[in-house]
């Protein structure tokens, strides 16, 4: 059975992706900053037999590598990576016009949306 990691695994978009993959015979491992959201998606798509939920901040490179190795060891490899982590709302940031943001906002957005994807 192929295995996919989905970062931002607790989001509505990830829920649809996970559902589609599981329906096609995949197992999914959901990585999310909000573990309870990842657990909800895992439960929705079929529970522990087809989905795992893990806490992960994708801006933490070492943590990302460690968790990916753990998942690869559990399944004997990883067949796909779906990078959904990012956006602004899930990070607790308001959607704002660029002129209404500051360097802290930019840093959070760049660290998650760009560096987080590279870390994955």
Order of alpha helices (4+ residues) and beta strands (2+ residues): beta-alpha-beta-alpha-beta-alpha-beta-alpha-alpha
